């Protein structure tokens, strides 16, 4: 009673490790930054760890979102699926305003960010972002950057 046999403890550790690995595959993604829209914070070639989903989304966080259509922007875009990350092209930008906030200077709008949307601005002043495409629907967010894994060379 109260004694765990080594074999049983080993199985428990294996089960926990398998569950942790499954959770990580379903909840996290490693993304490679391409381009200079987030420079100097992130540069081309950087690898970042992203927590999938919008939990913790707030002003100032760096997010990965579906790339908007060059003509339509995010208007009418289907919600992002998180199963096949390689099937889409992505933007990495900073959330500068969330629903109910005033748009940041430079976006060219004086109203408030609508419910269910965020305003995105790259750290590089010449970034293509909400200045061109307007607010991004939250359903276009793949995830929120947690940390940089590797520094790029670009």
C-alpha positions as CSV (number, residue, x, y, z in Angstrom):
1,X,0.0,0.0,0.0
2,X,1.4,3.4,-1.1
3,X,4.3,1.7,-2.9
4,X,4.7,2.3,-6.6
5,X,6.5,-0.4,-8.4
6,X,9.2,0.8,-10.8
7,X,7.4,-0.6,-13.8
8,X,4.2,1.2,-12.9
9,X,6.1,4.5,-12.3
10,X,7.8,4.1,-15.7
11,X,4.5,3.6,-17.4
12,X,3.1,6.7,-15.6
13,X,6.1,8.8,-16.7
14,X,5.7,7.5,-20.3
15,X,2.0,8.3,-20.3
16,X,2.7,11.8,-19.0
17,X,5.4,12.4,-21.6
18,X,3.1,11.2,-24.4
19,X,0.3,13.5,-23.2
20,X,2.7,16.4,-22.9
21,X,3.9,15.8,-26.5
22,X,0.4,15.6,-27.8
23,X,-0.6,18.9,-26.0
24,X,2.5,20.6,-27.5
25,X,1.7,19.5,-31.0
26,X,-1.9,20.7,-30.7
27,X,-1.0,24.0,-28.9
28,X,2.3,25.2,-30.2
29,X,4.0,25.9,-33.5
30,X,7.4,27.0,-34.6
31,X,7.3,29.7,-37.3
32,X,10.2,31.1,-39.4
33,X,10.0,34.9,-39.9
34,X,10.4,35.9,-43.5
35,X,10.8,39.6,-44.4
36,X,11.5,42.7,-42.4
37,X,8.1,44.1,-41.3
38,X,8.9,43.4,-37.6
39,X,12.5,44.6,-37.7
40,X,14.3,45.5,-35.5
41,X,12.4,43.2,-33.1
42,X,12.4,40.2,-35.4
43,X,14.5,39.7,-38.5
44,X,14.2,37.4,-41.5
45,X,15.2,33.9,-40.5
46,X,14.3,34.2,-36.8
47,X,12.3,31.2,-35.5
48,X,9.6,32.0,-33.0
49,X,7.4,29.8,-30.8
50,X,3.7,30.6,-31.2
51,X,0.9,29.4,-28.9
52,X,-2.0,28.6,-31.2
53,X,-5.3,30.5,-30.6
54,X,-6.2,33.9,-29.2
55,X,-5.9,33.2,-25.5
56,X,-3.9,36.1,-24.0
57,X,-4.4,38.4,-27.0
58,X,-3.9,42.0,-26.0
59,X,-2.4,45.2,-27.1
60,X,1.4,45.0,-27.6
61,X,1.6,41.2,-28.2
62,X,3.1,39.9,-31.4
63,X,0.7,37.7,-33.4
64,X,0.8,35.5,-36.4
65,X,-2.2,36.1,-38.7
66,X,-3.4,34.8,-42.1
67,X,-2.0,37.0,-44.9
68,X,-4.8,39.1,-46.3
69,X,-5.9,39.0,-49.9
70,X,-4.1,41.7,-51.8
71,X,-7.4,43.1,-53.2
72,X,-10.0,42.3,-50.5
73,X,-7.9,42.4,-47.3
74,X,-9.4,40.2,-44.6
75,X,-13.0,40.9,-45.7
76,X,-14.9,37.7,-46.1
77,X,-11.9,35.5,-45.2
78,X,-12.7,32.1,-43.8
79,X,-11.6,31.5,-40.2
80,X,-8.1,30.2,-39.8
81,X,-7.7,26.5,-39.3
82,X,-4.8,25.4,-37.1
83,X,-4.3,21.9,-38.4
84,X,-2.3,22.5,-41.6
85,X,-0.1,25.5,-40.9
86,X,1.9,25.0,-44.0
87,X,-1.2,25.4,-46.2
88,X,-1.4,29.2,-45.7
89,X,0.8,32.2,-45.9
90,X,1.2,34.2,-42.7
91,X,2.0,37.7,-41.4
92,X,3.7,38.4,-38.1
93,X,2.7,41.8,-36.7
94,X,2.2,43.6,-33.4
95,X,-1.4,44.0,-32.1
96,X,-1.5,47.7,-31.5
97,X,-5.2,48.0,-30.6
98,X,-8.0,45.6,-29.7
99,X,-11.8,45.9,-29.9
100,X,-13.0,49.2,-28.4
101,X,-9.6,50.9,-28.6
102,X,-8.9,53.9,-30.8
103,X,-6.8,53.1,-33.8
104,X,-3.1,53.9,-33.4
105,X,-1.6,57.0,-35.1
106,X,-0.7,56.3,-38.7
107,X,-3.6,53.9,-39.5
108,X,-5.6,56.7,-41.0
109,X,-8.8,56.0,-39.0
110,X,-10.4,58.0,-36.2
111,X,-13.0,55.5,-35.1
112,X,-12.7,52.5,-32.7
113,X,-11.5,49.0,-33.5
114,X,-14.8,47.0,-34.0
115,X,-15.7,44.0,-31.8
116,X,-13.9,40.8,-32.8
117,X,-11.0,42.7,-34.5
118,X,-7.5,43.9,-33.8
119,X,-5.3,46.6,-35.4
120,X,-1.9,45.2,-36.5
121,X,1.2,47.3,-37.2
122,X,4.7,46.0,-38.0
123,X,7.6,47.4,-36.0
124,X,9.2,48.5,-39.3
125,X,7.6,51.8,-40.5
126,X,7.2,50.5,-44.0
127,X,5.3,47.4,-42.9
128,X,2.2,46.4,-44.8
129,X,-0.5,45.9,-42.2
130,X,-3.7,47.5,-40.9
131,X,-2.6,50.8,-42.5
132,X,-3.5,49.2,-45.8
133,X,-6.0,46.5,-44.9
134,X,-7.8,47.8,-41.9
135,X,-8.7,45.8,-38.8
136,X,-7.9,42.1,-38.7
137,X,-10.7,39.8,-37.6
138,X,-9.7,37.7,-34.6
139,X,-10.6,34.5,-36.5
140,X,-7.6,35.2,-38.7
141,X,-5.2,34.9,-35.8
142,X,-3.1,31.7,-35.9
143,X,-1.5,32.4,-32.5
144,X,0.5,34.6,-30.2
145,X,4.3,34.7,-30.1
146,X,5.7,33.3,-26.9
147,X,9.4,33.6,-27.5
148,X,12.2,33.7,-30.1
149,X,13.8,30.3,-30.5
150,X,16.7,31.2,-32.8
151,X,18.1,34.4,-34.2
152,X,18.0,34.7,-38.0
153,X,20.9,35.8,-40.2
154,X,18.9,38.4,-42.2
